[in-house]
Amino acid sequence: MAEKVSVNQLVERVWDIEGYPNYFFGHDKRLYRFNSRGQVRINKRIVIGTTQGYILKSKFFSLEQLRARILRHKPQEQPSTKHPTDF
């Protein structure tokens, strides 16, 4: 019986896709998505006919269509951790 091996990898979110908040391109230029459990998964590039692209939410997008939808990722600012210490 085959053993399961888990691999942990740090991915920096660089590009977001407009209209698809769970999908993003990482620093390594690969497409990732968050699944329903909050885990990060890699989406593979596929070829349909002669067109390369990705499937997002069961819809095929060519690379040209995706290029028009990508936006630079803006990290959300974390709430301030500075609290008054008037105990």
N, C-alpha and C positions, 0 to 999 in steps of 0.2 A: 504494500500500500504506500502510495506517495505521501510524503510529509509536506505540510504547508509551511512555507517560509514567508515571513513578513519582512518587508524592507521599508525603512523609514527614510524619507528624503525631504529636505527642506526646499520649498518652492517659493520664490519671490514673485508676487503678483505684479505684473507690469502693465498689461493691457486688459481693459474690460470690454465686453461686447454689449452694445446698446440694445436694451430689450431682453437681455438674457443675463440676469445678475449672478446666476450660479456658474457661469462659464467664464473663463479668463485664460489669457496667454501668460505663461511664466517667462522668467528670464532666459530660459533655454529655448524659447520660441516654440514650445509645444502647447497644445490646447488642453486645459484641465477643466474639471467640473466638480462641484460639490454634489454628492449623492444625498438621498433622503436621510442618511444617518450622519451627515456632516463630514464624511470622509472625502478626501481628494482623490479623484480618479483621472487617468489620462484618456483623452479621446483620440483615437487614431485617425490619421488622414486617410481618406478613401478616394477611389477613382470610380466615377460612373461615366461610362463611355470613354471619352478622352478628357473629361473635366475632373480636376482634383478639388477636393473640398472636405468639409466636415458635416456631420449630422448633429444638429442642435434641437433637442426636444422633438425628435422624429421628423425633422425637416432638413433637407439637404441644402447647404450653402456652399457655393463655389468660393474659391479664395478671393476672387474679385468682389463678390458680394460681401464677404466678411470684412475686407479691407475698408469698405465704406462705413462699416458699423463699429469699428474699434475706436476706443477712447483711452487716453492715458489714465491709469489708475490713480485716484487721489485717496490716500489713506485717510480714514476718519480720525479726527482728533480724539484722543482719550480724555475722559473727564479728569479734571484737575485732582491731584491727590494731596494738594495742600489744604489742610484743615486747620482751623484755629485750635490752638491747644489751651483752652481756658478751663481746665479741669478744676 
